Amino acid sequence: MLSHSATRDLKTYYRALGDTTRLRIVQILATEGERSVSDLVRRLKVSHPLMSWHLRPLIRAGIVRTMRNGREVRCSFDRERFAALHERGFRTLLNRTIE
């Protein structure tokens, strides 16, 4: 049985990935590496406030990390955290004792 915090982490993870724009952000960061928020805004053709709104759940889930360098904010994909959450989710699906 999963602990309350583990369940909360998985819920946050799956909600973060539950949007096509956020999936596109993760795909870009995973395949192309670190990018600035401004670059992501241009690539996905969304406003800066909307990009911030989409990044927030990804950061909260630990899938995306940000680093400020002056006025520029750079984003990167956390492969280890993503893999750990993905594995935990898969094991949870296979566990028959969960109600």
Stockholm file with secondary structure:
# STOCKHOLM 1.0

chainA/1-99         MLSHSATRDLKTYYRALGDTTRLRIVQILATEGERSVSDLVRRLKVSHPLMSWHLRPLIRAGIVRTMRNGREVRCSFDRERFAALHERGFRTLLNRTIE
#=GR chainA/1-99 SS CCCHHHHHHHHHHHHHTSSHHHHHHHHHHHHHCCEEHHHHHHHHTCCHHHHHHHHHHHHHHTSEEEEEETTEEEEEECHHHHHHHHHHHHHHHHCTTCC
#=GC SS_cons        CCCHHHHHHHHHHHHHTSSHHHHHHHHHHHHHCCEEHHHHHHHHTCCHHHHHHHHHHHHHHTSEEEEEETTEEEEEECHHHHHHHHHHHHHHHHCTTCC
//
